Amino acid sequence: MKKASEVKNTLHERNQHRSRYDFKALINSCKELKPFVSINKYGDETIDFANPEAVKTLNKALLKHFYKIDFWDIPDGYLCPPIPGRADYMHYAADLLASCNTQNIPIGKKIKVLDVGVGANCVYPIIGHHEYGWNFVGSDIDDIAVKSANNIIEVNQTLRNSVDVRLQHSKLDIFNNIIHKGEKFDLTVCNPPFHASAEEANAGSQRKVRNLGNRNYEKPILNFGGQASELWTKGGEVAFIGKMITESKNYKNQCFWFTSLVSKSENLGGIYAMLKRAEVAEVRTSEMSTGNKITRIVAWTFLNETEQKAWIKNW
C-alpha cells in the first residue's frame, strides 16, 4: 500500500521539488521551521498545511535551501505561493525559449523577463534568476506588494541589480506604463487572478480549506493568503488575459514571447479566439501538473520565423 504522503512525480524534470520534502535538510537550512513539523499517521514528517504561518515558514525554508535566499517575508494577508508549482512555470518557460534556440536554454543576464503581478513574494524572479541567471522586471498595482518585493531584493545580494520592481499606477493597464520605450523582453510571465468575483474567490477558499480538513471553512483563513487583486478580477482570467492580448499588440516588436497561466481549461477556446483576432504569428500551449491540479501555459508571439531568428542572435 502506498503511503499517503507519497507524491506522484508530475513536476518538470528539472524541478528541484520532485521528491517529498526533506524536512531534516530544510530545518538545517531554516531552524524556524522545526516547531511546525510533526509526524502524521503514516509515520512521515509533515506540517499543517491549513496553518498560514506553517506554510509561510515552509516557503522560507524552501527558498533558503534551494535558491539561496537568506531573507524572505511577506506582509500578512498577501499571497504565499506554493514554490514547486511556481518553479514549474519557470522551467517550462525555459523550454519555450530553448525551442527557438536549437533546444539550448538561453541563460544569463542577457535574457530579460517581465513578471506581470510579481506580488509581495517576488517568487518568479527568485527562481528564474537562480536557475537560469535571467534578469527580471516585476510589476504590480499594489504599492505594499512592490515595497515588500523591493525589500526582498535589497536584503538578498544575489537579487540586487538583477530584479527591478515597478508600480503599475493604472489598474486599467497591464503592459502600458511598465514596458518603457525601446525596452525589450524575451519573455513575459503572469499568474492572473482567475476568479471573476469576491464571492467566487471566497467559495474557492472555502473549498480549499475544507479539503485540508479545517472545519471552520465558512470563514476561511487562507493558508496561501491573497489580496483581492491577487485572487479575482471582473470577468475572471479570460477578461484579464484578453486585456493582456490587446495590449501586447502595442509591444509586438518589444517582446518575443508573451505567456500566461490559464487555470480553467474551458477558458482556452475564448483565449484562442482572441489571439486569432489579434493576428499573432504563433501560439503554444503547455500543460503543467502539480498533484491533482492541471494548469496550462498559453504563449503567443507576433514575430514570424525570420524575425525570431534575428531576435535570438542576441542570445
JOSUL-V993608 format. One record per pair of residues at least 4 apart in sequence whose C-alpha atoms are under 8 Angstrom apart, sorted by sequence separation. I is the first residue (numbers start at 0). J is the second residue. D is the distance in whole Angstrom. If there is no record, write none. Layout:
BEGIN
i: <I | I>
j: <J | J>
d: <D | D>
END
This chain:
BEGIN
i: <1 | 10 | 16 | 21 | 22 | 23 | 24 | 25 | 26 | 32 | 38 | 39 | 50 | 51 | 52 | 53 | 54 | 55 | 56 | 57 | 58 | 59 | 60 | 61 | 62 | 63 | 64 | 73 | 81 | 82 | 83 | 84 | 85 | 86 | 87 | 88 | 89 | 90 | 91 | 92 | 93 | 94 | 95 | 96 | 97 | 98 | 100 | 106 | 117 | 121 | 122 | 123 | 124 | 125 | 126 | 127 | 128 | 129 | 141 | 142 | 143 | 144 | 145 | 146 | 147 | 148 | 149 | 150 | 151 | 152 | 155 | 157 | 158 | 172 | 173 | 174 | 178 | 195 | 196 | 197 | 198 | 199 | 200 | 201 | 202 | 203 | 204 | 205 | 206 | 207 | 208 | 209 | 215 | 220 | 221 | 225 | 226 | 227 | 228 | 231 | 232 | 234 | 235 | 236 | 237 | 238 | 239 | 240 | 241 | 242 | 243 | 244 | 245 | 246 | 247 | 250 | 251 | 263 | 266 | 267 | 268 | 269 | 270 | 271 | 272 | 273 | 274 | 275 | 288 | 289 | 302 | 303 | 304 | 305 | 306 | 307 | 308 | 309 | 310 | 12 | 20 | 26 | 38 | 39 | 48 | 49 | 61 | 62 | 63 | 80 | 97 | 98 | 100 | 105 | 117 | 127 | 128 | 139 | 153 | 167 | 178 | 194 | 195 | 208 | 209 | 225 | 227 | 233 | 234 | 261 | 274 | 288 | 302 | 10 | 11 | 26 | 38 | 39 | 47 | 48 | 62 | 63 | 73 | 97 | 117 | 127 | 128 | 139 | 152 | 153 | 167 | 194 | 208 | 209 | 261 | 287 | 288 | 10 | 25 | 26 | 37 | 38 | 46 | 47 | 63 | 97 | 128 | 138 | 152 | 209 | 232 | 286 | 287 | 9 | 36 | 37 | 46 | 94 | 96 | 97 | 168 | 208 | 274 | 286 | 287 | 8 | 36 | 37 | 62 | 96 | 114 | 167 | 286 | 287 | 8 | 36 | 94 | 114 | 124 | 152 | 167 | 206 | 247 | 285 | 286 | 35 | 36 | 59 | 93 | 124 | 166 | 205 | 208 | 284 | 285 | 6 | 35 | 59 | 93 | 165 | 204 | 205 | 208 | 284 | 285 | 6 | 59 | 124 | 205 | 208 | 284 | 5 | 22 | 149 | 205 | 208 | 283 | 284 | 4 | 149 | 204 | 282 | 283 | 121 | 148 | 282 | 283 | 55 | 204 | 282 | 35 | 281 | 282 | 145 | 240 | 280 | 281 | 117 | 118 | 145 | 279 | 280 | 281 | 32 | 58 | 61 | 112 | 114 | 116 | 117 | 118 | 145 | 279 | 280 | 281 | 22 | 111 | 112 | 113 | 114 | 115 | 116 | 117 | 279 | 280 | 281 | 22 | 58 | 110 | 111 | 112 | 113 | 114 | 115 | 116 | 118 | 278 | 279 | 280 | 32 | 55 | 58 | 107 | 108 | 109 | 110 | 111 | 112 | 113 | 114 | 115 | 116 | 119 | 120 | 142 | 31 | 32 | 54 | 106 | 107 | 108 | 109 | 111 | 113 | 119 | 137 | 139 | 141 | 236 | 274 | 105 | 106 | 107 | 108 | 118 | 119 | 135 | 136 | 137 | 138 | 139 | 140 | 141 | 236 | 106 | 107 | 118 | 119 | 120 | 121 | 134 | 135 | 136 | 137 | 138 | 139 | 140 | 32 | 119 | 120 | 133 | 134 | 135 | 136 | 137 | 138 | 139 | 140 | 119 | 136 | 138 | 140 | 237 | 241 | 244 | 248 | 29 | 118 | 121 | 128 | 140 | 197 | 200 | 240 | 244 | 264 | 29 | 117 | 200 | 262 | 263 | 264 | 28 | 237 | 241 | 245 | 262 | 125 | 128 | 237 | 244 | 261 | 262 | 26 | 29 | 89 | 197 | 260 | 261 | 25 | 28 | 29 | 196 | 260 | 261 | 25 | 28 | 192 | 194 | 195 | 196 | 260 | 261 | 4 | 85 | 86 | 89 | 192 | 193 | 194 | 195 | 196 | 259 | 260 | 3 | 85 | 89 | 124 | 191 | 192 | 193 | 194 | 195 | 196 | 258 | 259 | 2 | 4 | 25 | 138 | 192 | 193 | 195 | 196 | 258 | 259 | 24 | 78 | 80 | 82 | 86 | 192 | 194 | 195 | 258 | 77 | 78 | 79 | 86 | 194 | 195 | 257 | 258 | 77 | 78 | 80 | 193 | 194 | 256 | 257 | 192 | 193 | 256 | 257 | 192 | 193 | 256 | 74 | 191 | 255 | 73 | 254 | 255 | 73 | 117 | 192 | 255 | 72 | 191 | 71 | 191 | 251 | 252 | 15 | 251 | 252 | 251 | 255 | 108 | 248 | 255 | 68 | 115 | 66 | 66 | 66 | 17 | 16 | 77 | 187 | 15 | 186 | 191 | 193 | 14 | 173 | 174 | 184 | 185 | 186 | 187 | 188 | 189 | 190 | 191 | 193 | 173 | 183 | 184 | 185 | 186 | 187 | 188 | 189 | 190 | 191 | 113 | 175 | 182 | 183 | 184 | 185 | 186 | 187 | 188 | 189 | 190 | 14 | 111 | 112 | 115 | 174 | 181 | 186 | 187 | 188 | 10 | 14 | 74 | 111 | 112 | 113 | 114 | 115 | 116 | 173 | 174 | 10 | 73 | 110 | 111 | 112 | 113 | 114 | 115 | 116 | 72 | 110 | 111 | 112 | 113 | 114 | 115 | 116 | 11 | 14 | 112 | 10 | 13 | 11 | 72 | 11 | 71 | 70 | 70 | 70 | 69 | 68 | 118 | 116 | 81 | 79 | 80 | 79 | 78 | 79 | 77 | 78 | 79 | 77 | 78 | 76 | 77 | 78 | 75 | 76 | 77 | 76 | 78 | 49 | 49 | 48 | 49 | 49 | 54 | 55 | 51 | 54 | 51 | 52 | 51 | 49 | 50 | 51 | 49 | 51 | 48 | 91 | 88 | 87 | 109 | 110 | 84 | 109 | 83 | 88 | 99 | 99 | 105 | 100 | 99 | 11 | 10 | 10 | 9 | 10 | 9 | 9 | 7 | 6>
j: <5 | 14 | 20 | 25 | 26 | 27 | 28 | 29 | 30 | 36 | 42 | 43 | 54 | 55 | 56 | 57 | 58 | 59 | 60 | 61 | 62 | 63 | 64 | 65 | 66 | 67 | 68 | 77 | 85 | 86 | 87 | 88 | 89 | 90 | 91 | 92 | 93 | 94 | 95 | 96 | 97 | 98 | 99 | 100 | 101 | 102 | 104 | 110 | 121 | 125 | 126 | 127 | 128 | 129 | 130 | 131 | 132 | 133 | 145 | 146 | 147 | 148 | 149 | 150 | 151 | 152 | 153 | 154 | 155 | 156 | 159 | 161 | 162 | 176 | 177 | 178 | 182 | 199 | 200 | 201 | 202 | 203 | 204 | 205 | 206 | 207 | 208 | 209 | 210 | 211 | 212 | 213 | 219 | 224 | 225 | 229 | 230 | 231 | 232 | 235 | 236 | 238 | 239 | 240 | 241 | 242 | 243 | 244 | 245 | 246 | 247 | 248 | 249 | 250 | 251 | 254 | 255 | 267 | 270 | 271 | 272 | 273 | 274 | 275 | 276 | 277 | 278 | 279 | 292 | 293 | 306 | 307 | 308 | 309 | 310 | 311 | 312 | 313 | 314 | 17 | 25 | 31 | 43 | 44 | 53 | 54 | 66 | 67 | 68 | 85 | 102 | 103 | 105 | 110 | 122 | 132 | 133 | 144 | 158 | 172 | 183 | 199 | 200 | 213 | 214 | 230 | 232 | 238 | 239 | 266 | 279 | 293 | 307 | 16 | 17 | 32 | 44 | 45 | 53 | 54 | 68 | 69 | 79 | 103 | 123 | 133 | 134 | 145 | 158 | 159 | 173 | 200 | 214 | 215 | 267 | 293 | 294 | 17 | 32 | 33 | 44 | 45 | 53 | 54 | 70 | 104 | 135 | 145 | 159 | 216 | 239 | 293 | 294 | 17 | 44 | 45 | 54 | 102 | 104 | 105 | 176 | 216 | 282 | 294 | 295 | 17 | 45 | 46 | 71 | 105 | 123 | 176 | 295 | 296 | 18 | 46 | 104 | 124 | 134 | 162 | 177 | 216 | 257 | 295 | 296 | 46 | 47 | 70 | 104 | 135 | 177 | 216 | 219 | 295 | 296 | 18 | 47 | 71 | 105 | 177 | 216 | 217 | 220 | 296 | 297 | 19 | 72 | 137 | 218 | 221 | 297 | 19 | 36 | 163 | 219 | 222 | 297 | 298 | 19 | 164 | 219 | 297 | 298 | 137 | 164 | 298 | 299 | 72 | 221 | 299 | 53 | 299 | 300 | 164 | 259 | 299 | 300 | 137 | 138 | 165 | 299 | 300 | 301 | 53 | 79 | 82 | 133 | 135 | 137 | 138 | 139 | 166 | 300 | 301 | 302 | 44 | 133 | 134 | 135 | 136 | 137 | 138 | 139 | 301 | 302 | 303 | 45 | 81 | 133 | 134 | 135 | 136 | 137 | 138 | 139 | 141 | 301 | 302 | 303 | 56 | 79 | 82 | 131 | 132 | 133 | 134 | 135 | 136 | 137 | 138 | 139 | 140 | 143 | 144 | 166 | 56 | 57 | 79 | 131 | 132 | 133 | 134 | 136 | 138 | 144 | 162 | 164 | 166 | 261 | 299 | 131 | 132 | 133 | 134 | 144 | 145 | 161 | 162 | 163 | 164 | 165 | 166 | 167 | 262 | 133 | 134 | 145 | 146 | 147 | 148 | 161 | 162 | 163 | 164 | 165 | 166 | 167 | 60 | 147 | 148 | 161 | 162 | 163 | 164 | 165 | 166 | 167 | 168 | 148 | 165 | 167 | 169 | 266 | 270 | 273 | 277 | 59 | 148 | 151 | 158 | 170 | 227 | 230 | 270 | 274 | 294 | 60 | 148 | 231 | 293 | 294 | 295 | 60 | 269 | 273 | 277 | 294 | 158 | 161 | 270 | 277 | 294 | 295 | 60 | 63 | 123 | 231 | 294 | 295 | 60 | 63 | 64 | 231 | 295 | 296 | 61 | 64 | 228 | 230 | 231 | 232 | 296 | 297 | 41 | 122 | 123 | 126 | 229 | 230 | 231 | 232 | 233 | 296 | 297 | 41 | 123 | 127 | 162 | 229 | 230 | 231 | 232 | 233 | 234 | 296 | 297 | 41 | 43 | 64 | 177 | 231 | 232 | 234 | 235 | 297 | 298 | 64 | 118 | 120 | 122 | 126 | 232 | 234 | 235 | 298 | 118 | 119 | 120 | 127 | 235 | 236 | 298 | 299 | 119 | 120 | 122 | 235 | 236 | 298 | 299 | 235 | 236 | 299 | 300 | 236 | 237 | 300 | 119 | 236 | 300 | 119 | 300 | 301 | 120 | 164 | 239 | 302 | 120 | 239 | 120 | 240 | 300 | 301 | 65 | 301 | 302 | 302 | 307 | 161 | 301 | 310 | 125 | 173 | 125 | 126 | 129 | 83 | 83 | 144 | 254 | 83 | 254 | 259 | 261 | 83 | 242 | 243 | 253 | 254 | 255 | 256 | 257 | 258 | 259 | 260 | 262 | 243 | 253 | 254 | 255 | 256 | 257 | 258 | 259 | 260 | 261 | 184 | 246 | 253 | 254 | 255 | 256 | 257 | 258 | 259 | 260 | 261 | 86 | 183 | 184 | 187 | 246 | 253 | 258 | 259 | 260 | 83 | 87 | 147 | 184 | 185 | 186 | 187 | 188 | 189 | 246 | 247 | 84 | 147 | 184 | 185 | 186 | 187 | 188 | 189 | 190 | 147 | 185 | 186 | 187 | 188 | 189 | 190 | 191 | 87 | 90 | 188 | 87 | 90 | 90 | 151 | 91 | 151 | 151 | 154 | 155 | 155 | 155 | 229 | 229 | 223 | 222 | 223 | 223 | 223 | 224 | 223 | 224 | 225 | 224 | 225 | 224 | 225 | 226 | 224 | 225 | 226 | 226 | 229 | 208 | 211 | 211 | 212 | 213 | 222 | 223 | 220 | 223 | 221 | 222 | 222 | 221 | 222 | 223 | 222 | 224 | 222 | 285 | 287 | 287 | 313 | 314 | 289 | 314 | 289 | 296 | 307 | 308 | 314 | 311 | 311 | 287 | 287 | 288 | 288 | 289 | 289 | 290 | 290 | 290>
d: <7 | 6 | 8 | 6 | 6 | 6 | 6 | 6 | 5 | 7 | 6 | 6 | 6 | 6 | 6 | 6 | 6 | 6 | 6 | 6 | 6 | 6 | 6 | 6 | 5 | 5 | 8 | 7 | 7 | 6 | 6 | 7 | 7 | 6 | 6 | 6 | 6 | 6 | 6 | 7 | 6 | 6 | 7 | 7 | 6 | 5 | 7 | 7 | 5 | 6 | 6 | 6 | 6 | 6 | 6 | 6 | 4 | 8 | 6 | 6 | 6 | 6 | 6 | 6 | 6 | 6 | 6 | 6 | 6 | 7 | 7 | 8 | 6 | 8 | 7 | 6 | 6 | 7 | 6 | 6 | 6 | 6 | 6 | 6 | 6 | 6 | 6 | 6 | 6 | 6 | 7 | 5 | 6 | 8 | 7 | 6 | 6 | 6 | 7 | 6 | 7 | 5 | 7 | 6 | 6 | 6 | 6 | 6 | 6 | 6 | 6 | 7 | 8 | 7 | 6 | 6 | 8 | 8 | 6 | 6 | 6 | 6 | 6 | 6 | 6 | 6 | 6 | 6 | 6 | 7 | 5 | 6 | 6 | 6 | 6 | 6 | 7 | 8 | 8 | 8 | 8 | 7 | 5 | 6 | 7 | 8 | 7 | 6 | 4 | 7 | 4 | 7 | 8 | 7 | 8 | 7 | 5 | 7 | 7 | 8 | 8 | 6 | 8 | 6 | 6 | 6 | 8 | 7 | 7 | 8 | 6 | 4 | 6 | 8 | 8 | 6 | 5 | 7 | 7 | 6 | 6 | 6 | 8 | 5 | 7 | 6 | 6 | 6 | 5 | 6 | 8 | 5 | 8 | 8 | 8 | 6 | 6 | 6 | 8 | 6 | 6 | 6 | 7 | 8 | 8 | 4 | 8 | 8 | 6 | 6 | 7 | 7 | 5 | 8 | 6 | 6 | 8 | 8 | 6 | 7 | 8 | 6 | 8 | 6 | 6 | 6 | 5 | 6 | 8 | 7 | 7 | 7 | 4 | 8 | 8 | 5 | 7 | 7 | 8 | 7 | 7 | 7 | 8 | 6 | 6 | 6 | 8 | 8 | 6 | 6 | 8 | 5 | 6 | 7 | 5 | 7 | 7 | 6 | 8 | 7 | 8 | 6 | 8 | 6 | 7 | 7 | 7 | 8 | 7 | 7 | 5 | 7 | 8 | 8 | 6 | 8 | 6 | 6 | 8 | 6 | 7 | 7 | 5 | 8 | 7 | 6 | 6 | 8 | 7 | 4 | 6 | 6 | 7 | 6 | 7 | 8 | 6 | 5 | 8 | 7 | 7 | 6 | 7 | 7 | 8 | 8 | 7 | 7 | 7 | 6 | 6 | 6 | 6 | 5 | 8 | 7 | 6 | 6 | 6 | 6 | 6 | 5 | 6 | 5 | 6 | 8 | 8 | 8 | 5 | 5 | 5 | 5 | 5 | 5 | 5 | 8 | 8 | 8 | 6 | 6 | 6 | 7 | 6 | 6 | 7 | 6 | 6 | 6 | 6 | 6 | 7 | 7 | 7 | 8 | 6 | 7 | 6 | 8 | 5 | 4 | 5 | 7 | 8 | 8 | 4 | 7 | 8 | 7 | 7 | 8 | 8 | 6 | 5 | 5 | 5 | 6 | 6 | 6 | 6 | 6 | 7 | 6 | 8 | 8 | 6 | 8 | 7 | 8 | 7 | 5 | 5 | 5 | 5 | 4 | 5 | 5 | 5 | 7 | 5 | 6 | 8 | 6 | 6 | 6 | 6 | 6 | 5 | 6 | 5 | 7 | 6 | 7 | 6 | 7 | 7 | 7 | 7 | 7 | 8 | 8 | 6 | 7 | 6 | 7 | 7 | 8 | 5 | 8 | 6 | 8 | 7 | 8 | 6 | 7 | 7 | 7 | 5 | 7 | 8 | 7 | 7 | 6 | 6 | 7 | 7 | 7 | 6 | 7 | 5 | 6 | 7 | 8 | 6 | 6 | 6 | 7 | 6 | 7 | 6 | 5 | 6 | 5 | 7 | 8 | 7 | 7 | 7 | 5 | 6 | 4 | 5 | 6 | 6 | 6 | 7 | 7 | 6 | 7 | 7 | 5 | 6 | 6 | 5 | 8 | 7 | 6 | 6 | 7 | 6 | 7 | 5 | 7 | 5 | 7 | 6 | 7 | 8 | 7 | 8 | 8 | 6 | 6 | 8 | 4 | 4 | 8 | 7 | 7 | 8 | 5 | 7 | 6 | 6 | 7 | 7 | 8 | 5 | 7 | 6 | 5 | 7 | 4 | 6 | 6 | 6 | 8 | 5 | 7 | 6 | 6 | 6 | 8 | 8 | 6 | 8 | 8 | 7 | 7 | 7 | 8 | 7 | 7 | 7 | 8 | 6 | 7 | 7 | 7 | 7 | 8 | 8 | 8 | 7 | 7 | 7 | 6 | 8 | 6 | 8 | 8 | 8 | 6 | 7 | 8 | 7 | 8 | 7 | 6 | 6 | 6 | 6 | 7 | 7 | 6 | 7 | 7 | 6 | 5 | 5 | 5 | 5 | 5 | 5 | 5 | 5 | 8 | 7 | 7 | 6 | 6 | 7 | 6 | 6 | 6 | 6 | 6 | 8 | 6 | 8 | 6 | 7 | 6 | 7 | 7 | 8 | 8 | 8 | 6 | 7 | 5 | 6 | 6 | 6 | 6 | 7 | 7 | 7 | 8 | 6 | 8 | 6 | 5 | 5 | 5 | 5 | 7 | 8 | 6 | 7 | 6 | 6 | 6 | 8 | 8 | 6 | 7 | 7 | 7 | 7 | 7 | 7 | 8 | 6 | 7 | 7 | 7 | 6 | 6 | 8 | 8 | 8 | 8 | 6 | 5 | 6 | 6 | 8 | 5 | 7 | 5 | 4 | 5 | 5 | 7 | 8 | 6 | 6 | 6 | 7 | 7 | 6 | 7 | 8 | 7 | 7 | 8 | 8 | 7 | 7 | 8 | 4 | 8 | 6 | 6 | 5 | 7 | 7 | 8 | 8 | 7 | 8 | 7 | 6 | 7 | 8 | 8 | 8 | 8 | 6 | 7 | 8 | 8 | 7 | 6 | 6 | 6 | 6 | 7 | 7 | 7>
END
